[in-house]
Amino acid sequence: MVKKVVDGTAGQDLIDMLLDRLLPLTEEEYLESLVFALKNETIRDRASDRLKEIPETVKTAYVEKLEANHRVAYFIILEALSRKNQFIIARAIRNQALPFEFLLKIAAQGDVHMLEALLDNQIKLIAYPEILEEIEKNSQATNFIKGKIKEFREYYLALEAEEIPAEEVLEEVKEIIIQEQAEQAKQQAAAKEKPAEKAEETDELMAIEIVGQKALNTLQEINKMNIAERIKLALSGSKTQRMILIKDSNKMVSMAVLESPKIGVDEVILLARNRSVAGEIIGRISQRRDWTKNYNVVLELVQNPKTPIKDAISFVKQLHLRDLQLLSRDKNINPTVRQLALNYHREKSNVKK
């Protein structure tokens, strides 16, 4: 039903039921449908009135979604700007999956509090410095805000990109490329309805030297980029590119990898397992509840010595009996974590008995 409204094929009966809120839709589905219904001039006013009835909590949650429809998110942002709703705007600013053009709109029309919130999104400001120019044009930009922009330009935008050493990333990147080739081969085989064994035969997916050259070429391309270009790539690039950029010495670049709307839990597990990843990255992963809901992420974080001890301790109690036993014998992890794993193992073993 929503799709019919979106693509303009909905009949009048369906439109009337939508406007009377008689359809079995969630508030979010009503929000999406009504925004697309605005395209129809004959019902625009009624749709607009109905949109005012959608709870602000629903609109706030929507602009935080990585998969938010951009037309719907833009409508919410425009409405929030007109109503001076700082709460919704602040949530939209933090969503790195939304186009930077949305931030340009906020920079042009936002009030002083919204402009201050924009200055907190350092990753997008480095990647798209034109946002700063738009803020400066805004009459709401105070001397304090203009001073912060000046400091930002003198520090962050003046930084030069450092070369990412090949020895730090090439072996890991080769593994990622091989995995991606394996996945592609399986998908192609499935599409052609060929046996899975043949999908794995493609010259052992790729000759080792070809994989190595591809990894090196990707690294060399990244090493030619400036900081802004690397951040843009971190947000929108491939898994292989992210695995290289996570090792960038510039904190903003490596943190941008974690902000990418494309990063998956499988990548987060690899990062949490990697002992050579910077402690700040591991710390940020341990703070993301959407990732620490995954058992394998938690398990890897507990075993990584760079995980903040308070986070590691809180994760131990979530582990299964078998993993607690293995951790209690692992001399490579923090002694406090090892002892806690032993205590929980004994406690859970007794409960089981």
N, C-alpha and C positions, 0 to 999 in steps of 0.2 A: 504493500500500500504506500509506504514511504517512497519507494522507488518510482511509482507511478506519478506521485506528486512532483518529485524531483525532475523526472525527464519530461513532464508536461503531458503525459498520456492519461492522467486521471479524469474520469468522467465527472459530470456535475454532481451526481449523487454522492460520490466519494468526497468531493470538495466540500459539499454542504455538511457532511458528517464530520469532516475534519474541523471545519469552522465552528460547529456546534459541540466539538469535543466528544463525539459519540463513538469514536474508533477505539479499539483495544490497544492503545499505544502507551508507552511510557512517557514521562515528561520530556525526556531527552528526544524521543522520536517525534513528539509534538513540536518541540523546538526546531528540529531540522526541517520537518515538513512545512511548518508555517513560514520559516525563512524563505524556502524555495517558492512557497505560494505567493510571496510578495512580488514575484515577477509578473503575476497576472494582475493587470491594472484594475479589472472589474471587481476583484476581491481584496485588493491591497489594504484598504482601510480596515476591513474586518479582520484580516490576518494580523495586521499591526496591533489591533486592540487585543487580540488573543495572545499575542506575544508578550504583552505587558503582564499577563496573568501567570506566565511561567516563572516559578520561584527563582530568586537570584542565586540560591545555592546550586540550582541546576546549571545556570549559565556560568557560574564560577567554576564548577567542576568541568564543564565542557571546554573552556579555554585552557585548562590544564592538561587536557588529553593530547598525547603525542599524535594520535590518529584523527584529531578533530578535523572536520570538513572546513576548509579555509573560508568558504563563503559564509558559513554559519558563524565561525569564530570572528570574522571581520564585522559581521552585523552586531555581535555582542560587544565588540570593542568600540564601535561607533556609538552604540547606545550608552555604554559606560562612560565614554568621553562626554557625551551630552548631559549625562546625569551627574558628572563628577564623581563617579564611583571608583574610588582609588583601589578598593579591595580587588575588584575584577581586573583592573588594569595591571596591578602588581602581579597577579597570577599569570596574565597573558605575557607580560614581559619576561617572566622566568621560563616560559615554554619555548625551548630552543627549536622546536619543530615548526613553529609558525614563521612565515616569510618575514624577512627583515623590513620589507615595505610596511608591515603593520607597525613596526617600531618607529618608522619614519612618520607615520600618521600620529602616533602618540607624542612624538617629539614636537610636531607642529602644533598640536591642539591641546596637549595635556597641561594640567596646572602644575604648580611648583612641586607638589608632592609626587606627582607622576614623573616629572623630569628627574627628581632625585632618585626615584626607583629605577629609571632607565640607566642612570650612571652606575648602578650596581651590577648591571649585566655587562661586565667587562669583556667577556668573550665576544659578544656580538658587536660591541663598540670597536674593538680592535679589527675585527673582520670587515666591518662596515662603518668607517669613520664618518661617512656622510650623515649618519645619525647625529653626531656631535654638531655638525654644521646646522642641522635643522633645529636642534635644541637652542643654539645661540640666536636663531632668528625669532624664537618664541618670546613674546613680551613678558612671559611669566618667568623667564630665566633670570634669577637673581645674580648679584655679584658673586655670591658664594658658589653658585652653580657654574658660573663662567670661570671662576678660579679653579674649580675642580676639573673642568674641561682642559684648562691650560696645563695643569699638573699632569693630567692623563696623557696629553699629547707629548709633553716633554719627557715623560717616563716610558709609558707603554708603546707609543707609536714610534719612538726613537730607537727601540731595541732592534738589534740586528740578529737574524737567525743564525744559529750555530749548526755546524754539520753534525748529523747523526752518524756515529761511527758504525761501519759495516759489521764489525765483530760483535756488536751488541744486539743486532737484530736479524742478520741474514738467516741463521739457522732456524729461528722461530718462524720467520716469514716463509721460508721454504715449506715448512710443515703446513702452514695455513694454505698456501697455494695448492699443495698436494691434496689437502682435504677438500678445498673448493672444487678442484678438478674431479675428485671422486664423486662429489655430490652432483655436479653437472652431468657426469657420465651416467650416473644412475637415473637422473631425471630424463635424459635423452633416451636411455634404453626403455624406460617406462613408457615414454611417449610413443616410441616405435614398437612397443610390445615385444621387445627382444628379451631373451633370458638375462638375468642379472649378472651371470658369469661373464658374458660378453662385454657388458658395460665396464667390467673391471680390467678388461684386456688392453685397452687403448695404449699400447706400448708402455705398459705399467703406468698408465695415466699420463705421464709425461716423462721424457728422458730426464735424468737427474741434472744434466748440464743445462737443459732448457729451463727447468725450474729455477736453477741457480741464477741464470741470466735474467729471467723475468723478475726475480726478487731484487737483483742488483739494479736493473733498469728502473724499477719502482723507487728504490732508495735514492738513486741519482736524481730522478725527477723531483722528488721531495726536497732534496738538499739544495736545489736551485731556487726554491720558493722562499719568499719572505714570510714573516710571522703571520700577517693577515691571510695570505694565501694558504698557509698551513692550517690555520684555524678553520677557514672555510672548508678545506678538504676533510678535516677531522669531523666536521658536522655532517658532511654530505658524501664522503668517500666510501670506499669499499672496506671490507674486513681486513684485507692485506695492507691497505694504506693506514688503517687505524692501528694495526699492530706495530707499524713503524713509528707513527706519530706519538704513540704512548711513551716512547723512549726519548722524546724531544726534551732537551734540557730546559726549555721555556715552560714554566708551570701552566701558563694559559693554554698552550697548545695541547699538552698532555691531558689537562682537565677537560678541554673541549671534546676529546675522544669520549669521555664518560657522559658528556652532554648530548652526544649524537643520538638523534631519534632512531637511527638504524642499528645501534649496538644491541646485540642479543644476549640472552643469559648465557649461552654457550661461550661467548667471548669473555663475559665477566668471570666465568669459572676459570678460564685460561689465565686471566690476569690475576685473579686471587691466588692461583697456584704458583705463579711466577715469582721466584724469590728476587729477581733482578729488577722488578718494577718498583718505582719510587714509593716510599712509605706514605706520602700524601695521597697517592692514588689508592693504595690499599685502605687507608683510613676513610677516604671518600666512599669507597665501595661498601665498607662496613656500616656506613651511616644511611645507606639507601634501603629503606624498608621493602621496596618493591623487589629488590634483588635478594635481600637476606631472608625472604620468604622461601627461597629455593634451598633445599637441603644441601645440595652439592656446593653451592656458594658458601654456605655456613661452614661446612666441613673443611673446605680449602682455606678459609679465613682463619679458622682455629689453628691450622697447621702452619700458617705463614707467620714467621717471627716479627714481621713488620706490622701486623694487625695490632692496633692499640689494645693494651692489656685489658682494659675495662670492657671492651667489646668482645674480645676473645673469651673472657670469663662468662659473659652473658650468653654467648653462643654455645658453650660446652653443655649446658643443661638440656639443649635441644637435641643432642646427638643420640643415636641408637646405641644399644648395649655393645654390639660388636665393635663399633668405631671408638667407643669410650675405652674398651679394652686395648685396642691398638695404640691409641694415644697415650694411655698410661705407661706404655713401654717405649714410647718414642723419645729418645734422648736429644733429638734435634729441635724439639719445641721448648717453649718457655717452661721452666720448672714449676711455676705456679699453675700453669694450665695443665701440665702433666699430672700434678698432684690432685687437682680438682677433678680431672677425668677419672683418676683412680677412685676418688671418694664417691663420685656419682655412679661409677660402675659397681662398686660394692653396694651402694644404696639400692640401685635398680635391681641388682642380682638378688638381694634379700627380699625385695618386694615380689619378684617373680616367683621365688620359692614359696 
